[in-house]
Amino acid sequence: MNETQRNPLAGRFDALSLIRFAFPSMIMMLFMGLYTVIDTVFVARFIDTNALSSINIVCPVINLIVGLGTMLATGGSAVVAGKMGSGRTEEARSNFTLIIITGIIIGLVITVIGLLFLDEIIRGLGASEILFPYCREYLTVQLIFAVGNIMQVLYQNLFVTAGKPTLGLILSVCAGAANILFDYIFIVLLQTGIRGAALGTGIGYMIPTLAGTIFFLKGTSSSGRSELYFCKPDMDVSVLIRSCSNGVSEMVSQLSAAVTTFLFNATMMRLLGEDGVAAITVIIYSQFLLTTLYIGFSMGVAPVISYTCGKGDVRQLKRVVRICICFIMTISVLIFLVSFFAGGHIARIFAGNNEAVFEITKGGFPIFAVSFLFSGGNIFASALFTALSNGKASAAISFLRTFGFILLFLLILPELLKVTGVWLAIPLAELFTFLLTICLILGHRKQYGYL
């Protein structure tokens, strides 16, 4: 068995083969985005837009859970893939197992603390008296499934590192289909309200969690034994520190999203009330859906970059990065055009017959669409530096695009331009971050040799 057959990350990638390798991750993220959006559509259409607003109120807690899982997943994936590339496979397995165990412990701690301080958390997030009961029902169930949420994030990343991206795609599709099915059963047929929406999402988390655990316990597939599987881990704290520091940009991104979501909610509640919160919820979830191709592609190619860097193959690294930049530029233009011209249709899907929410959202989409011209480059650059174990550069990009610049513009622009200022905050944040991204990529080109 040659190196490429043993580990697909060792292949000689051209544009077509690299996109084909990343394609399962892209489709996986697209399906994750779709079933998340469909989840909110069920809530808006079959419960009400107040229930939709409440999901966004408690969204910062979900951001925290996903952020911790993503930090471990992306940072740990870079560590594991780098050691596999340098031939230290047994050490990679030990590190992989330790990362999974850590994820389980973190999830359990979040569940216990979250349930103990549930009411205080919800009130601290700014829920009105109208939204409080919805928030309480939804967040309770989400906290119960915190371990499943973290584990499915870990496994979806580490399937790619193990050279099994298609398995992650299949499980993601299954999880999405289950979420939609149980949304229909719980919300439409059984009329359990927003609790049913949370329960359907939680069940969706558990499908990749259980399947991933079984796969990595056996370490086998139809194409033979995977190089990654569970073993007795060495309790090497330095591995966790390196994984967390390397993946800190993704954690920064999620925590920043939590804070900015809180600020968006508070600003829109002050300007337009619950309908304003519902409108910004539609925009935020639409953003997640439309950036899934960026995120999925970056997730798919990151292990290839880490492996190639660990192997010291500068020529291959240069080829891969150039292909990635061309692909991201093309997709960015396409997503901008879709969001600019179809924003009204997207708003109608969520708002239904609520004309107030529809008009607010429709007015914001053409302005917000500009952000997609720059966000793809920022997302890929952050993933690139994470894959190269340059956590500082990655964190700087994530921090500025998801928090630093948004906070600045969100505090200033609404005071001057009211709701228009809210819509401008993210496009301007992405633009200014993009300028920094260009400087960082050019500044590190000699260090890594990727250009």
Secondary structure, DSSP 8 states (H G I E B T S, - for coil): --HHHH-GGGS---HHHHHHHHHHHHHHHHHHHHHHHHHHHHHHHHT-HHHHHHHHHSHHHHHHHHHHHHHHHHHHHHHHHHHHHTT-HHHHHHHHHHHHHHHHHHHHHHHHHHHHTHHHHHHHTT--TTTHHHHHHHHHHHHHTHHHHHHHHHHHHHHHHTT-HHHHHHHHHHHHHHHHHHHIIIIIIS--THHHHHHHHHHHHHHHHHHHHHHHHHTEETTEE-S---------HHHHHHHHHHTHHHHHHHHHHHHHHHHHHHHHHHHHHHHHHHHHHHHHHHHHHHTHHHHHHHHHHHHHHHHHHHHT-HHHHHHHHHHHHHHHHHHHHHHHHHHHHHHHHHHHHHHTT-HHHHHHHHHHHHHHGGGHHHHHHHHHHHHHHHHTT-HHHHHHHHHIIIIIHHHHHHHHHHHHHTHHHHHHHHHHHHHHHHHHHHHHHHHTHHHH---
